[in-house]
């Protein structure tokens, strides 16, 4: 496979350009910070993205199972899902690699054999993007569930403080029953 050999030889350059394109999806000051700060503890987003892109690049060249792909892709997508990127914004960075490779190997891709390999490579990139979308959807679903649970808990605590619910223990499980507010003028209150 001629293209894979070319990609392996220029891996550092390809990953650097890919990382630069990913960084451009962030606002200006954030993008500058992500590129400038190399310390993984001071810049966990940049470090996670850089390491993930390197590993994904290797998987795209050498192949790998879905478990390996998920382990490298999940941290990047999880971060982007928490940062409120839209689905297309969160996953489109994967497709940037196709253009980077195309621009870098324009002459080589003119060869029919390399063109066929390039098309296979772009197909693997597309599959990776679809996997990223699935991961994004699961992350957002989990995030919405957490937010929903938190809202429910806040509402319950507010009702509880207001005396509108009462916890009545049962032998099998606790049961929540509404408490009627006292009626003014009621002699029993």
C-alpha positions as CSV (number, residue, x, y, z in Angstrom):
1,X,0.0,0.0,0.0
2,X,1.8,3.0,-1.3
3,X,-0.4,5.7,0.3
4,X,-0.1,4.2,3.8
5,X,3.6,4.2,3.4
6,X,3.6,7.9,2.4
7,X,1.2,8.7,5.3
8,X,3.4,6.9,7.8
9,X,6.5,8.8,6.5
10,X,4.8,12.1,7.0
11,X,2.8,11.3,10.1
12,X,4.1,14.1,12.3
13,X,3.3,16.7,9.6
14,X,-0.1,15.3,8.9
15,X,-1.1,15.1,12.6
16,X,0.2,18.6,13.2
17,X,-1.8,20.0,10.3
18,X,-4.9,18.1,11.5
19,X,-4.5,19.4,15.0
20,X,-4.1,22.9,13.7
21,X,-7.4,22.5,11.8
22,X,-9.2,21.2,14.9
23,X,-7.9,24.1,16.9
24,X,-9.4,26.5,14.4
25,X,-12.9,25.3,15.4
26,X,-12.4,27.0,18.8
27,X,-12.8,30.7,19.5
28,X,-9.6,32.9,18.9
29,X,-8.1,33.1,22.4
30,X,-8.9,29.4,23.2
31,X,-7.4,28.3,19.9
32,X,-4.2,30.3,20.7
33,X,-4.0,28.7,24.1
34,X,-4.6,25.2,22.8
35,X,-1.7,25.6,20.3
36,X,0.7,27.4,22.7
37,X,0.3,25.5,26.0
38,X,2.0,22.1,25.7
39,X,1.7,21.0,29.4
40,X,-0.9,18.3,29.6
41,X,-2.0,19.4,33.0
42,X,-2.4,23.1,32.1
43,X,-4.0,22.2,28.8
44,X,-5.9,18.9,29.1
45,X,-8.2,19.6,26.1
46,X,-5.2,20.3,23.8
47,X,-3.3,17.3,25.1
48,X,-6.2,14.9,24.8
49,X,-7.0,16.1,21.3
50,X,-3.3,15.9,20.2
51,X,-2.9,12.4,21.6
52,X,-6.2,11.2,20.3
53,X,-5.5,12.5,16.8
54,X,-2.1,10.7,16.7
55,X,-3.7,7.4,17.7
56,X,-6.6,7.8,15.3
57,X,-4.1,8.6,12.5
58,X,-2.3,5.3,13.2
59,X,-5.6,3.4,13.3
60,X,-6.6,4.9,9.9
61,X,-3.3,3.7,8.4
62,X,-2.8,0.4,10.1
63,X,-6.4,-0.6,10.8
64,X,-7.9,-1.4,14.2
65,X,-11.0,-2.7,15.8
66,X,-13.9,-0.6,16.9
67,X,-12.9,-0.8,20.5
68,X,-9.5,0.8,19.8
69,X,-11.2,3.5,17.7
70,X,-13.7,4.2,20.4
71,X,-11.0,4.5,23.1
72,X,-9.1,7.1,21.1
73,X,-12.1,9.0,19.7
74,X,-14.3,9.0,22.8
75,X,-12.3,11.5,24.9
76,X,-12.1,14.0,22.1
77,X,-15.8,13.8,21.3
78,X,-16.8,13.8,25.0
79,X,-15.0,17.1,25.4
80,X,-16.6,18.6,22.3
81,X,-20.1,17.4,23.5
82,X,-19.6,19.1,26.8
83,X,-18.5,22.3,25.1
84,X,-21.9,22.6,23.4
85,X,-20.6,22.1,19.8
86,X,-23.4,21.1,17.4
87,X,-23.2,17.6,16.1
88,X,-21.7,18.7,12.9
89,X,-19.2,21.0,14.6
90,X,-18.2,18.3,17.1
91,X,-17.5,15.6,14.4
92,X,-16.5,17.5,11.3
93,X,-12.9,17.8,12.4
94,X,-12.4,14.2,11.3
95,X,-13.3,15.1,7.8
96,X,-10.5,17.7,7.7
97,X,-8.0,14.9,7.4
98,X,-9.3,14.0,3.9
99,X,-8.4,17.5,2.5
100,X,-5.1,17.5,4.3
101,X,-4.1,14.2,2.7
102,X,-5.4,15.3,-0.7
103,X,-3.5,18.6,-0.6
104,X,-0.3,16.9,0.6
105,X,-0.3,14.1,-1.9
106,X,-1.9,15.7,-4.9
107,X,0.7,14.5,-7.4
108,X,0.8,11.0,-5.9
109,X,-3.0,10.7,-6.0
110,X,-2.9,11.2,-9.8
111,X,-1.6,7.6,-10.0
112,X,-4.7,5.3,-10.4
113,X,-3.4,2.8,-7.8
114,X,-2.8,5.6,-5.2
115,X,-6.2,7.1,-6.1
116,X,-7.8,3.8,-5.3
117,X,-6.0,3.7,-2.0
118,X,-7.0,7.3,-1.3
119,X,-10.6,6.4,-1.9
120,X,-10.3,3.5,0.6
121,X,-8.7,5.8,3.1
122,X,-11.4,8.4,2.8
123,X,-14.0,5.7,3.3
124,X,-12.3,4.8,6.6
125,X,-12.3,8.5,7.5
126,X,-16.1,8.7,6.8
127,X,-16.7,5.6,8.9
128,X,-14.7,7.2,11.7
129,X,-16.9,10.3,11.4
130,X,-20.0,8.2,11.7
131,X,-18.6,6.5,14.8
132,X,-17.9,10.0,16.3
133,X,-21.4,11.0,15.7
134,X,-22.7,8.0,17.6
135,X,-20.4,8.8,20.5
136,X,-21.5,12.4,20.4
137,X,-25.2,11.4,20.5
138,X,-24.6,9.1,23.5
139,X,-22.6,11.8,25.4
140,X,-25.4,14.4,24.8
141,X,-28.0,11.9,25.9
142,X,-26.1,11.3,29.1
143,X,-25.7,15.0,29.6
144,X,-29.4,15.7,29.1
145,X,-30.3,12.9,31.6
146,X,-27.9,14.3,34.2
147,X,-29.5,17.8,33.7
148,X,-33.0,16.3,33.9
149,X,-32.2,14.5,37.1
150,X,-30.6,17.6,38.6
151,X,-33.7,19.7,37.8
152,X,-36.0,17.0,39.2
153,X,-33.9,16.9,42.4
154,X,-33.9,20.7,42.8
155,X,-37.6,20.9,42.3
156,X,-38.2,18.1,44.8
157,X,-36.0,19.8,47.4
158,X,-37.8,23.1,46.8
159,X,-41.2,21.4,47.3
160,X,-39.8,19.6,50.4
161,X,-38.6,22.9,51.9
162,X,-42.0,24.4,51.2
163,X,-43.7,21.5,53.0
164,X,-45.5,20.4,49.9
165,X,-44.3,16.8,50.0
166,X,-43.7,14.4,52.8
167,X,-41.7,11.3,52.9
168,X,-43.7,8.4,54.3
169,X,-41.7,5.3,54.8
170,X,-43.2,2.0,53.7
171,X,-41.9,-1.4,54.4
172,X,-41.0,-2.0,50.8
173,X,-40.1,1.4,49.5
174,X,-40.6,5.1,50.5
175,X,-43.6,6.8,49.1
176,X,-44.0,10.5,48.5
177,X,-47.4,12.0,49.2
178,X,-48.5,15.6,48.8
179,X,-49.2,17.4,52.0
180,X,-52.3,19.7,52.0
181,X,-51.5,23.2,53.1
182,X,-53.4,24.3,56.1
183,X,-56.6,26.3,55.4
184,X,-56.8,29.6,57.2
185,X,-59.3,29.6,59.9
186,X,-59.1,25.9,60.4
187,X,-59.2,25.1,64.1
188,X,-57.1,22.0,63.8
189,X,-54.0,23.7,62.6
